[in-house]
């Protein structure tokens, strides 16, 4: 539980809360290993951003050529940017970003069918964006008319996703953009990392606005995960009733098994987040890797197969993250009508098929004494150690720490005794898997 007391400090003013640095991360979260993000909003109407490759673009062009389609509302305001040009060509000069609400109907969206596809892909928890930086709320909020019930779809999309996720037996979380809301701000467009922290509101009025929205979400949906983004307004970091310390106290009172991430801009967190980052070691604190199936979170129609993780690549990413003590929060970006693009759906389906056969080596596991040897990754659970590898290598070297055990391959029959230094052939029955799994029992 988060506790605070009065202290003096330069970060939050003369009377500010003292935070414990880390919170308790519940076992359900650590056991889950796989969640699905859903980035869906007004940006799903144009569904466009500069298509990037693995090398990205030069740093000085990163905002003008932003890879995230969900940043359309900012990039479109940069004169001469590719997004600005796309908007003029597609919607005309008289259509503002916020006018796109009238183009969004979500007429093909069936929450139960949508969530079922995520759960079939292995999702243990589901986190839709309740409000992204654009400020458009996907639930029926009393704080603003700029929401999906009053405009656009005219449906409470968060309520539908919440109910469907609970019916499907998965955990439900919520993403919320805390300190960045372009709808209620009057700043120039963000064109650099410096601007990202300069062009945001920190006043008391906005801090109360953000707090009221978060309170609504917690009261209505009791989310298992609160996933905040872009920090919290500085005006809400004190010890007032509307400040983040008090908000999190009330959240944990309502959801004792809840968990939060590390993007609140205060010295308190639950799990760490790493976005589009390669991690090369076991991280002792629970952490979460997050990225899109492509190079954008929101659906980007400009991306194709070359920008999208294949099913095999997605499975290998999950294996690598889990071996290093992490969860993978992979993102699906629906079209405006609520349908999942085919490339994303295909990768999700392959992941789900693989997990149904090999999930015991993922769900509920913890890191072994090391994350891997070369291209082999390890996990462990209940005394069993799992070795996960690309079957194309043909054989598995037995490490010294697993000598004297019996080995069985998931998906193949029989067990064999192994000794240190043995090289065990990968059975032909599992040679076609993207990742083969050997269990040392």
TORKOL-4160 file (C-alpha; in steps of 0.2 Angstrom, whole numbers, padded with zeros to 4 digits, m for minus):
441
<pt num="1" X="0000" Y="0000" Z="0000"/>
<pt num="2" X="0006" Y="0018" Z="m0004"/>
<pt num="3" X="0009" Y="0028" Z="0011"/>
<pt num="4" X="0014" Y="0047" Z="0013"/>
<pt num="5" X="0018" Y="0059" Z="0026"/>
<pt num="6" X="0022" Y="0078" Z="0026"/>
<pt num="7" X="0040" Y="0082" Z="0021"/>
<pt num="8" X="0050" Y="0096" Z="0014"/>
<pt num="9" X="0058" Y="0094" Z="m0003"/>
<pt num="10" X="0062" Y="0103" Z="m0019"/>
<pt num="11" X="0053" Y="0091" Z="m0030"/>
<pt num="12" X="0035" Y="0094" Z="m0024"/>
<pt num="13" X="0035" Y="0110" Z="m0014"/>
<pt num="14" X="0035" Y="0113" Z="0004"/>
<pt num="15" X="0022" Y="0101" Z="0010"/>
<pt num="16" X="0023" Y="0085" Z="m0001"/>
<pt num="17" X="0021" Y="0067" Z="0001"/>
<pt num="18" X="0035" Y="0055" Z="0004"/>
<pt num="19" X="0033" Y="0040" Z="m0007"/>
<pt num="20" X="0040" Y="0022" Z="m0006"/>
<pt num="21" X="0050" Y="0020" Z="m0022"/>
<pt num="22" X="0042" Y="0003" Z="m0026"/>
<pt num="23" X="0025" Y="m0005" Z="m0023"/>
<pt num="24" X="0020" Y="m0023" Z="m0022"/>
<pt num="25" X="0018" Y="m0031" Z="m0039"/>
<pt num="26" X="0005" Y="m0045" Z="m0036"/>
<pt num="27" X="0008" Y="m0063" Z="m0041"/>
<pt num="28" X="m0006" Y="m0063" Z="m0054"/>
<pt num="29" X="0003" Y="m0050" Z="m0064"/>
<pt num="30" X="0020" Y="m0058" Z="m0063"/>
<pt num="31" X="0012" Y="m0075" Z="m0068"/>
<pt num="32" X="0002" Y="m0068" Z="m0082"/>
<pt num="33" X="0017" Y="m0064" Z="m0094"/>
<pt num="34" X="0006" Y="m0058" Z="m0108"/>
<pt num="35" X="m0006" Y="m0043" Z="m0110"/>
<pt num="36" X="m0013" Y="m0034" Z="m0125"/>
<pt num="37" X="m0014" Y="m0015" Z="m0127"/>
<pt num="38" X="m0027" Y="m0008" Z="m0137"/>
<pt num="39" X="m0024" Y="0009" Z="m0145"/>
<pt num="40" X="m0040" Y="0015" Z="m0153"/>
<pt num="41" X="m0046" Y="0033" Z="m0154"/>
<pt num="42" X="m0049" Y="0048" Z="m0167"/>
<pt num="43" X="m0032" Y="0044" Z="m0174"/>
<pt num="44" X="m0039" Y="0027" Z="m0180"/>
<pt num="45" X="m0049" Y="0037" Z="m0193"/>
<pt num="46" X="m0034" Y="0044" Z="m0203"/>
<pt num="47" X="m0024" Y="0029" Z="m0197"/>
<pt num="48" X="m0008" Y="0036" Z="m0204"/>
<pt num="49" X="0010" Y="0040" Z="m0200"/>
<pt num="50" X="0026" Y="0040" Z="m0209"/>
<pt num="51" X="0031" Y="0021" Z="m0211"/>
<pt num="52" X="0047" Y="0018" Z="m0202"/>
<pt num="53" X="0060" Y="0004" Z="m0204"/>
<pt num="54" X="0071" Y="m0004" Z="m0190"/>
<pt num="55" X="0083" Y="0011" Z="m0192"/>
<pt num="56" X="0070" Y="0024" Z="m0189"/>
<pt num="57" X="0073" Y="0042" Z="m0195"/>
<pt num="58" X="0086" Y="0055" Z="m0189"/>
<pt num="59" X="0083" Y="0062" Z="m0172"/>
<pt num="60" X="0080" Y="0079" Z="m0178"/>
<pt num="61" X="0065" Y="0072" Z="m0189"/>
<pt num="62" X="0058" Y="0061" Z="m0176"/>
<pt num="63" X="0042" Y="0072" Z="m0172"/>
<pt num="64" X="0040" Y="0079" Z="m0190"/>
<pt num="65" X="0040" Y="0061" Z="m0196"/>
<pt num="66" X="0033" Y="0053" Z="m0180"/>
<pt num="67" X="0031" Y="0034" Z="m0182"/>
<pt num="68" X="0016" Y="0033" Z="m0170"/>
<pt num="69" X="m0001" Y="0035" Z="m0179"/>
<pt num="70" X="m0009" Y="0040" Z="m0162"/>
<pt num="71" X="0002" Y="0055" Z="m0162"/>
<pt num="72" X="m0007" Y="0061" Z="m0178"/>
<pt num="73" X="m0016" Y="0075" Z="m0168"/>
<pt num="74" X="0001" Y="0083" Z="m0164"/>
<pt num="75" X="0010" Y="0079" Z="m0181"/>
<pt num="76" X="m0004" Y="0086" Z="m0191"/>
<pt num="77" X="0000" Y="0103" Z="m0183"/>
<pt num="78" X="0018" Y="0104" Z="m0189"/>
<pt num="79" X="0017" Y="0113" Z="m0206"/>
<pt num="80" X="0024" Y="0104" Z="m0220"/>
<pt num="81" X="0025" Y="0087" Z="m0211"/>
<pt num="82" X="0020" Y="0072" Z="m0221"/>
<pt num="83" X="0005" Y="0070" Z="m0209"/>
<pt num="84" X="0000" Y="0088" Z="m0212"/>
<pt num="85" X="0001" Y="0085" Z="m0231"/>
<pt num="86" X="m0009" Y="0068" Z="m0229"/>
<pt num="87" X="m0023" Y="0077" Z="m0219"/>
<pt num="88" X="m0025" Y="0091" Z="m0232"/>
<pt num="89" X="m0026" Y="0078" Z="m0246"/>
<pt num="90" X="m0038" Y="0067" Z="m0237"/>
<pt num="91" X="m0049" Y="0078" Z="m0227"/>
<pt num="92" X="m0046" Y="0095" Z="m0234"/>
<pt num="93" X="m0040" Y="0111" Z="m0226"/>
<pt num="94" X="m0057" Y="0115" Z="m0217"/>
<pt num="95" X="m0056" Y="0099" Z="m0206"/>
<pt num="96" X="m0048" Y="0100" Z="m0189"/>
<pt num="97" X="m0041" Y="0085" Z="m0180"/>
<pt num="98" X="m0056" Y="0086" Z="m0168"/>
<pt num="99" X="m0068" Y="0086" Z="m0182"/>
<pt num="100" X="m0063" Y="0068" Z="m0185"/>
<pt num="101" X="m0075" Y="0063" Z="m0171"/>
<pt num="102" X="m0089" Y="0065" Z="m0184"/>
<pt num="103" X="m0080" Y="0052" Z="m0196"/>
<pt num="104" X="m0079" Y="0039" Z="m0182"/>
<pt num="105" X="m0093" Y="0027" Z="m0181"/>
<pt num="106" X="m0085" Y="0010" Z="m0174"/>
<pt num="107" X="m0099" Y="0002" Z="m0183"/>
<pt num="108" X="m0090" Y="m0015" Z="m0185"/>
<pt num="109" X="m0085" Y="m0017" Z="m0167"/>
<pt num="110" X="m0091" Y="m0032" Z="m0157"/>
<pt num="111" X="m0083" Y="m0031" Z="m0140"/>
<pt num="112" X="m0085" Y="m0049" Z="m0135"/>
<pt num="113" X="m0078" Y="m0055" Z="m0152"/>
<pt num="114" X="m0064" Y="m0043" Z="m0151"/>
<pt num="115" X="m0059" Y="m0048" Z="m0134"/>
<pt num="116" X="m0061" Y="m0066" Z="m0138"/>
<pt num="117" X="m0047" Y="m0064" Z="m0152"/>
<pt num="118" X="m0035" Y="m0057" Z="m0139"/>
<pt num="119" X="m0039" Y="m0071" Z="m0126"/>
<pt num="120" X="m0037" Y="m0084" Z="m0140"/>
<pt num="121" X="m0020" Y="m0076" Z="m0143"/>
<pt num="122" X="m0015" Y="m0079" Z="m0125"/>
<pt num="123" X="m0019" Y="m0062" Z="m0117"/>
<pt num="124" X="m0020" Y="m0064" Z="m0098"/>
<pt num="125" X="m0024" Y="m0045" Z="m0096"/>
<pt num="126" X="m0031" Y="m0032" Z="m0108"/>
<pt num="127" X="m0027" Y="m0013" Z="m0107"/>
<pt num="128" X="m0037" Y="m0002" Z="m0119"/>
<pt num="129" X="m0033" Y="0017" Z="m0120"/>
<pt num="130" X="m0046" Y="0026" Z="m0110"/>
<pt num="131" X="m0039" Y="0043" Z="m0116"/>
<pt num="132" X="m0024" Y="0046" Z="m0126"/>
<pt num="133" X="m0014" Y="0062" Z="m0128"/>
<pt num="134" X="m0028" Y="0069" Z="m0140"/>
<pt num="135" X="m0040" Y="0071" Z="m0125"/>
<pt num="136" X="m0054" Y="0061" Z="m0133"/>
<pt num="137" X="m0062" Y="0050" Z="m0119"/>
<pt num="138" X="m0068" Y="0033" Z="m0124"/>
<pt num="139" X="m0080" Y="0032" Z="m0109"/>
<pt num="140" X="m0095" Y="0042" Z="m0104"/>
<pt num="141" X="m0086" Y="0055" Z="m0093"/>
<pt num="142" X="m0095" Y="0069" Z="m0084"/>
<pt num="143" X="m0079" Y="0080" Z="m0086"/>
<pt num="144" X="m0080" Y="0084" Z="m0105"/>
<pt num="145" X="m0091" Y="0082" Z="m0120"/>
<pt num="146" X="m0076" Y="0077" Z="m0130"/>
<pt num="147" X="m0080" Y="0058" Z="m0128"/>
<pt num="148" X="m0086" Y="0043" Z="m0137"/>
<pt num="149" X="m0103" Y="0043" Z="m0130"/>
<pt num="150" X="m0107" Y="0061" Z="m0134"/>
<pt num="151" X="m0098" Y="0061" Z="m0151"/>
<pt num="152" X="m0092" Y="0049" Z="m0164"/>
<pt num="153" X="m0096" Y="0031" Z="m0160"/>
<pt num="154" X="m0109" Y="0037" Z="m0147"/>
<pt num="155" X="m0105" Y="0021" Z="m0137"/>
<pt num="156" X="m0096" Y="0019" Z="m0121"/>
<pt num="157" X="m0082" Y="0009" Z="m0128"/>
<pt num="158" X="m0072" Y="0007" Z="m0112"/>
<pt num="159" X="m0088" Y="0000" Z="m0103"/>
<pt num="160" X="m0090" Y="m0013" Z="m0118"/>
<pt num="161" X="m0072" Y="m0018" Z="m0117"/>
<pt num="162" X="m0072" Y="m0020" Z="m0098"/>
<pt num="163" X="m0088" Y="m0030" Z="m0098"/>
<pt num="164" X="m0082" Y="m0041" Z="m0112"/>
<pt num="165" X="m0065" Y="m0044" Z="m0104"/>
<pt num="166" X="m0072" Y="m0049" Z="m0087"/>
<pt num="167" X="m0084" Y="m0061" Z="m0096"/>
<pt num="168" X="m0069" Y="m0069" Z="m0105"/>
<pt num="169" X="m0060" Y="m0072" Z="m0088"/>
<pt num="170" X="m0045" Y="m0060" Z="m0092"/>
<pt num="171" X="m0039" Y="m0046" Z="m0081"/>
<pt num="172" X="m0044" Y="m0028" Z="m0086"/>
<pt num="173" X="m0033" Y="m0013" Z="m0085"/>
<pt num="174" X="m0034" Y="0005" Z="m0092"/>
<pt num="175" X="m0021" Y="0016" Z="m0100"/>
<pt num="176" X="m0023" Y="0035" Z="m0096"/>
<pt num="177" X="m0013" Y="0050" Z="m0103"/>
<pt num="178" X="m0010" Y="0059" Z="m0087"/>
<pt num="179" X="0000" Y="0075" Z="m0090"/>
<pt num="180" X="m0003" Y="0077" Z="m0109"/>
<pt num="181" X="m0020" Y="0082" Z="m0116"/>
<pt num="182" X="m0020" Y="0092" Z="m0132"/>
<pt num="183" X="m0039" Y="0095" Z="m0131"/>
<pt num="184" X="m0038" Y="0106" Z="m0116"/>
<pt num="185" X="m0021" Y="0114" Z="m0119"/>
<pt num="186" X="m0016" Y="0128" Z="m0131"/>
<pt num="187" X="0003" Y="0125" Z="m0134"/>
<pt num="188" X="0012" Y="0124" Z="m0151"/>
<pt num="189" X="0015" Y="0107" Z="m0158"/>
<pt num="190" X="0028" Y="0096" Z="m0150"/>
<pt num="191" X="0043" Y="0095" Z="m0161"/>
<pt num="192" X="0057" Y="0089" Z="m0149"/>
<pt num="193" X="0060" Y="0079" Z="m0133"/>
<pt num="194" X="0062" Y="0096" Z="m0125"/>
<pt num="195" X="0045" Y="0102" Z="m0131"/>
<pt num="196" X="0037" Y="0085" Z="m0124"/>
<pt num="197" X="0041" Y="0091" Z="m0106"/>
<pt num="198" X="0039" Y="0110" Z="m0109"/>
<pt num="199" X="0022" Y="0110" Z="m0119"/>
<pt num="200" X="0010" Y="0103" Z="m0105"/>
<pt num="201" X="m0001" Y="0109" Z="m0092"/>
<pt num="202" X="0003" Y="0109" Z="m0073"/>
<pt num="203" X="m0009" Y="0121" Z="m0066"/>
<pt num="204" X="m0021" Y="0116" Z="m0052"/>
<pt num="205" X="m0037" Y="0116" Z="m0064"/>
<pt num="206" X="m0029" Y="0104" Z="m0075"/>
<pt num="207" X="m0023" Y="0093" Z="m0061"/>
<pt num="208" X="m0040" Y="0092" Z="m0054"/>
<pt num="209" X="m0047" Y="0088" Z="m0071"/>
<pt num="210" X="m0035" Y="0073" Z="m0073"/>
<pt num="211" X="m0039" Y="0068" Z="m0056"/>
<pt num="212" X="m0058" Y="0068" Z="m0059"/>
<pt num="213" X="m0056" Y="0057" Z="m0074"/>
<pt num="214" X="m0045" Y="0045" Z="m0066"/>
<pt num="215" X="m0057" Y="0044" Z="m0051"/>
<pt num="216" X="m0071" Y="0040" Z="m0063"/>
<pt num="217" X="m0062" Y="0026" Z="m0071"/>
<pt num="218" X="m0057" Y="0018" Z="m0055"/>
<pt num="219" X="m0074" Y="0020" Z="m0048"/>
<pt num="220" X="m0083" Y="0013" Z="m0063"/>
<pt num="221" X="m0071" Y="m0001" Z="m0069"/>
<pt num="222" X="m0060" Y="m0005" Z="m0054"/>
<pt num="223" X="m0045" Y="m0009" Z="m0066"/>
<pt num="224" X="m0033" Y="m0022" Z="m0061"/>
<pt num="225" X="m0019" Y="m0011" Z="m0070"/>
<pt num="226" X="m0018" Y="0008" Z="m0070"/>
<pt num="227" X="m0006" Y="0012" Z="m0084"/>
<pt num="228" X="m0002" Y="0030" Z="m0084"/>
<pt num="229" X="0008" Y="0039" Z="m0098"/>
<pt num="230" X="0018" Y="0055" Z="m0099"/>
<pt num="231" X="0019" Y="0057" Z="m0081"/>
<pt num="232" X="0006" Y="0067" Z="m0070"/>
<pt num="233" X="0004" Y="0086" Z="m0070"/>
<pt num="234" X="0016" Y="0094" Z="m0057"/>
<pt num="235" X="0001" Y="0103" Z="m0049"/>
<pt num="236" X="m0005" Y="0086" Z="m0044"/>
<pt num="237" X="0010" Y="0080" Z="m0035"/>
<pt num="238" X="0008" Y="0087" Z="m0018"/>
<pt num="239" X="m0002" Y="0081" Z="m0003"/>
<pt num="240" X="m0019" Y="0087" Z="m0008"/>
<pt num="241" X="m0034" Y="0076" Z="m0010"/>
<pt num="242" X="m0034" Y="0077" Z="m0029"/>
<pt num="243" X="m0015" Y="0074" Z="m0030"/>
<pt num="244" X="m0008" Y="0057" Z="m0036"/>
<pt num="245" X="m0003" Y="0050" Z="m0019"/>
<pt num="246" X="m0021" Y="0052" Z="m0013"/>
<pt num="247" X="m0027" Y="0045" Z="m0029"/>
<pt num="248" X="m0017" Y="0030" Z="m0028"/>
<pt num="249" X="m0021" Y="0027" Z="m0010"/>
<pt num="250" X="m0039" Y="0027" Z="m0015"/>
<pt num="251" X="m0036" Y="0015" Z="m0030"/>
<pt num="252" X="m0027" Y="0002" Z="m0019"/>
<pt num="253" X="m0041" Y="0003" Z="m0006"/>
<pt num="254" X="m0053" Y="m0001" Z="m0020"/>
<pt num="255" X="m0042" Y="m0014" Z="m0029"/>
<pt num="256" X="m0030" Y="m0021" Z="m0016"/>
<pt num="257" X="m0023" Y="m0033" Z="m0030"/>
<pt num="258" X="m0021" Y="m0019" Z="m0042"/>
<pt num="259" X="m0004" Y="m0013" Z="m0049"/>
<pt num="260" X="0002" Y="0003" Z="m0057"/>
<pt num="261" X="0017" Y="0006" Z="m0069"/>
<pt num="262" X="0031" Y="0018" Z="m0067"/>
<pt num="263" X="0026" Y="0033" Z="m0078"/>
<pt num="264" X="0018" Y="0045" Z="m0064"/>
<pt num="265" X="0033" Y="0056" Z="m0063"/>
<pt num="266" X="0035" Y="0053" Z="m0044"/>
<pt num="267" X="0047" Y="0042" Z="m0035"/>
<pt num="268" X="0034" Y="0027" Z="m0034"/>
<pt num="269" X="0031" Y="0013" Z="m0045"/>
<pt num="270" X="0024" Y="m0004" Z="m0047"/>
<pt num="271" X="0032" Y="m0012" Z="m0062"/>
<pt num="272" X="0045" Y="m0004" Z="m0074"/>
<pt num="273" X="0041" Y="m0001" Z="m0092"/>
<pt num="274" X="0052" Y="m0002" Z="m0107"/>
<pt num="275" X="0045" Y="0004" Z="m0124"/>
<pt num="276" X="0053" Y="m0003" Z="m0140"/>
<pt num="277" X="0069" Y="m0007" Z="m0131"/>
<pt num="278" X="0080" Y="m0023" Z="m0131"/>
<pt num="279" X="0085" Y="m0029" Z="m0114"/>
<pt num="280" X="0101" Y="m0039" Z="m0112"/>
<pt num="281" X="0100" Y="m0045" Z="m0094"/>
<pt num="282" X="0088" Y="m0051" Z="m0081"/>
<pt num="283" X="0080" Y="m0036" Z="m0073"/>
<pt num="284" X="0077" Y="m0040" Z="m0054"/>
<pt num="285" X="0062" Y="m0029" Z="m0053"/>
<pt num="286" X="0046" Y="m0034" Z="m0062"/>
<pt num="287" X="0045" Y="m0025" Z="m0078"/>
<pt num="288" X="0035" Y="m0025" Z="m0094"/>
<pt num="289" X="0041" Y="m0023" Z="m0112"/>
<pt num="290" X="0028" Y="m0014" Z="m0123"/>
<pt num="291" X="0027" Y="m0011" Z="m0142"/>
<pt num="292" X="0016" Y="m0012" Z="m0157"/>
<pt num="293" X="0015" Y="m0027" Z="m0169"/>
<pt num="294" X="0022" Y="m0014" Z="m0181"/>
<pt num="295" X="0031" Y="0002" Z="m0177"/>
<pt num="296" X="0016" Y="0011" Z="m0172"/>
<pt num="297" X="0003" Y="0008" Z="m0158"/>
<pt num="298" X="m0012" Y="0016" Z="m0167"/>
<pt num="299" X="m0016" Y="0007" Z="m0183"/>
<pt num="300" X="m0005" Y="0014" Z="m0197"/>
<pt num="301" X="m0012" Y="0010" Z="m0215"/>
<pt num="302" X="0005" Y="0015" Z="m0222"/>
<pt num="303" X="0014" Y="0000" Z="m0214"/>
<pt num="304" X="0015" Y="m0017" Z="m0222"/>
<pt num="305" X="0022" Y="m0034" Z="m0219"/>
<pt num="306" X="0040" Y="m0027" Z="m0218"/>
<pt num="307" X="0035" Y="m0017" Z="m0203"/>
<pt num="308" X="0025" Y="m0030" Z="m0194"/>
<pt num="309" X="0031" Y="m0043" Z="m0182"/>
<pt num="310" X="0027" Y="m0061" Z="m0190"/>
<pt num="311" X="0020" Y="m0074" Z="m0178"/>
<pt num="312" X="0037" Y="m0082" Z="m0176"/>
<pt num="313" X="0045" Y="m0065" Z="m0172"/>
<pt num="314" X="0032" Y="m0061" Z="m0159"/>
<pt num="315" X="0034" Y="m0078" Z="m0151"/>
<pt num="316" X="0053" Y="m0076" Z="m0149"/>
<pt num="317" X="0050" Y="m0059" Z="m0142"/>
<pt num="318" X="0039" Y="m0065" Z="m0129"/>
<pt num="319" X="0051" Y="m0079" Z="m0124"/>
<pt num="320" X="0065" Y="m0067" Z="m0123"/>
<pt num="321" X="0056" Y="m0055" Z="m0112"/>
<pt num="322" X="0049" Y="m0068" Z="m0100"/>
<pt num="323" X="0067" Y="m0076" Z="m0098"/>
<pt num="324" X="0073" Y="m0059" Z="m0092"/>
<pt num="325" X="0059" Y="m0057" Z="m0078"/>
<pt num="326" X="0047" Y="m0047" Z="m0089"/>
<pt num="327" X="0029" Y="m0047" Z="m0096"/>
<pt num="328" X="0025" Y="m0043" Z="m0114"/>
<pt num="329" X="0012" Y="m0030" Z="m0117"/>
<pt num="330" X="0009" Y="m0031" Z="m0136"/>
<pt num="331" X="m0002" Y="m0019" Z="m0144"/>
<pt num="332" X="m0016" Y="m0022" Z="m0157"/>
<pt num="333" X="m0021" Y="m0006" Z="m0166"/>
<pt num="334" X="m0039" Y="m0008" Z="m0173"/>
<pt num="335" X="m0046" Y="0001" Z="m0188"/>
<pt num="336" X="m0059" Y="0014" Z="m0184"/>
<pt num="337" X="m0073" Y="0002" Z="m0187"/>
<pt num="338" X="m0066" Y="m0010" Z="m0173"/>
<pt num="339" X="m0059" Y="m0023" Z="m0185"/>
<pt num="340" X="m0041" Y="m0030" Z="m0182"/>
<pt num="341" X="m0030" Y="m0028" Z="m0197"/>
<pt num="342" X="m0026" Y="m0045" Z="m0206"/>
<pt num="343" X="m0007" Y="m0044" Z="m0203"/>
<pt num="344" X="m0009" Y="m0041" Z="m0185"/>
<pt num="345" X="m0023" Y="m0055" Z="m0183"/>
<pt num="346" X="m0012" Y="m0067" Z="m0192"/>
<pt num="347" X="0003" Y="m0065" Z="m0180"/>
<pt num="348" X="m0009" Y="m0065" Z="m0165"/>
<pt num="349" X="m0017" Y="m0081" Z="m0171"/>
<pt num="350" X="0001" Y="m0090" Z="m0172"/>
<pt num="351" X="0005" Y="m0084" Z="m0155"/>
<pt num="352" X="m0011" Y="m0091" Z="m0148"/>
<pt num="353" X="m0008" Y="m0108" Z="m0156"/>
<pt num="354" X="0010" Y="m0109" Z="m0150"/>
<pt num="355" X="0005" Y="m0104" Z="m0132"/>
<pt num="356" X="m0009" Y="m0117" Z="m0131"/>
<pt num="357" X="0005" Y="m0130" Z="m0134"/>
<pt num="358" X="0019" Y="m0123" Z="m0125"/>
<pt num="359" X="0011" Y="m0111" Z="m0112"/>
<pt num="360" X="0018" Y="m0120" Z="m0097"/>
<pt num="361" X="0035" Y="m0114" Z="m0101"/>
<pt num="362" X="0028" Y="m0096" Z="m0101"/>
<pt num="363" X="0014" Y="m0093" Z="m0089"/>
<pt num="364" X="0018" Y="m0093" Z="m0070"/>
<pt num="365" X="0037" Y="m0095" Z="m0073"/>
<pt num="366" X="0052" Y="m0085" Z="m0066"/>
<pt num="367" X="0069" Y="m0083" Z="m0073"/>
<pt num="368" X="0082" Y="m0097" Z="m0070"/>
<pt num="369" X="0099" Y="m0093" Z="m0064"/>
<pt num="370" X="0103" Y="m0085" Z="m0081"/>
<pt num="371" X="0092" Y="m0080" Z="m0095"/>
<pt num="372" X="0100" Y="m0090" Z="m0108"/>
<pt num="373" X="0115" Y="m0097" Z="m0117"/>
<pt num="374" X="0118" Y="m0090" Z="m0135"/>
<pt num="375" X="0101" Y="m0092" Z="m0143"/>
<pt num="376" X="0094" Y="m0103" Z="m0130"/>
<pt num="377" X="0082" Y="m0095" Z="m0117"/>
<pt num="378" X="0077" Y="m0102" Z="m0100"/>
<pt num="379" X="0062" Y="m0101" Z="m0088"/>
<pt num="380" X="0058" Y="m0111" Z="m0072"/>
<pt num="381" X="0043" Y="m0116" Z="m0063"/>
<pt num="382" X="0040" Y="m0129" Z="m0049"/>
<pt num="383" X="0057" Y="m0136" Z="m0050"/>
<pt num="384" X="0056" Y="m0138" Z="m0069"/>
<pt num="385" X="0068" Y="m0128" Z="m0080"/>
<pt num="386" X="0063" Y="m0125" Z="m0098"/>
<pt num="387" X="0075" Y="m0122" Z="m0112"/>
<pt num="388" X="0067" Y="m0113" Z="m0127"/>
<pt num="389" X="0076" Y="m0112" Z="m0144"/>
<pt num="390" X="0074" Y="m0111" Z="m0162"/>
<pt num="391" X="0073" Y="m0129" Z="m0168"/>
<pt num="392" X="0082" Y="m0125" Z="m0184"/>
<pt num="393" X="0099" Y="m0126" Z="m0174"/>
<pt num="394" X="0095" Y="m0145" Z="m0173"/>
<pt num="395" X="0101" Y="m0149" Z="m0156"/>
<pt num="396" X="0101" Y="m0142" Z="m0138"/>
<pt num="397" X="0117" Y="m0142" Z="m0128"/>
<pt num="398" X="0114" Y="m0147" Z="m0110"/>
<pt num="399" X="0121" Y="m0134" Z="m0097"/>
<pt num="400" X="0130" Y="m0140" Z="m0082"/>
<pt num="401" X="0117" Y="m0134" Z="m0070"/>
<pt num="402" X="0104" Y="m0146" Z="m0077"/>
<pt num="403" X="0115" Y="m0162" Z="m0078"/>
<pt num="404" X="0107" Y="m0178" Z="m0071"/>
<pt num="405" X="0089" Y="m0173" Z="m0075"/>
<pt num="406" X="0077" Y="m0180" Z="m0087"/>
<pt num="407" X="0073" Y="m0171" Z="m0103"/>
<pt num="408" X="0056" Y="m0171" Z="m0112"/>
<pt num="409" X="0051" Y="m0160" Z="m0127"/>
<pt num="410" X="0034" Y="m0152" Z="m0127"/>
<pt num="411" X="0025" Y="m0159" Z="m0141"/>
<pt num="412" X="0035" Y="m0175" Z="m0143"/>
<pt num="413" X="0034" Y="m0191" Z="m0133"/>
<pt num="414" X="0047" Y="m0199" Z="m0121"/>
<pt num="415" X="0060" Y="m0193" Z="m0109"/>
<pt num="416" X="0079" Y="m0195" Z="m0109"/>
<pt num="417" X="0092" Y="m0194" Z="m0096"/>
<pt num="418" X="0105" Y="m0180" Z="m0099"/>
<pt num="419" X="0122" Y="m0176" Z="m0093"/>
<pt num="420" X="0132" Y="m0160" Z="m0094"/>
<pt num="421" X="0139" Y="m0157" Z="m0111"/>
<pt num="422" X="0127" Y="m0168" Z="m0120"/>
<pt num="423" X="0119" Y="m0161" Z="m0136"/>
<pt num="424" X="0101" Y="m0167" Z="m0138"/>
<pt num="425" X="0094" Y="m0168" Z="m0155"/>
<pt num="426" X="0078" Y="m0158" Z="m0158"/>
<pt num="427" X="0064" Y="m0171" Z="m0162"/>
<pt num="428" X="0057" Y="m0170" Z="m0180"/>
<pt num="429" X="0040" Y="m0168" Z="m0172"/>
<pt num="430" X="0044" Y="m0150" Z="m0166"/>
<pt num="431" X="0056" Y="m0145" Z="m0180"/>
<pt num="432" X="0042" Y="m0134" Z="m0188"/>
<pt num="433" X="0039" Y="m0124" Z="m0172"/>
<pt num="434" X="0045" Y="m0106" Z="m0171"/>
<pt num="435" X="0052" Y="m0110" Z="m0154"/>
<pt num="436" X="0054" Y="m0128" Z="m0147"/>
<pt num="437" X="0054" Y="m0131" Z="m0129"/>
<pt num="438" X="0063" Y="m0144" Z="m0118"/>
<pt num="439" X="0058" Y="m0147" Z="m0100"/>
<pt num="440" X="0071" Y="m0153" Z="m0088"/>
<pt num="441" X="0062" Y="m0161" Z="m0074"/>
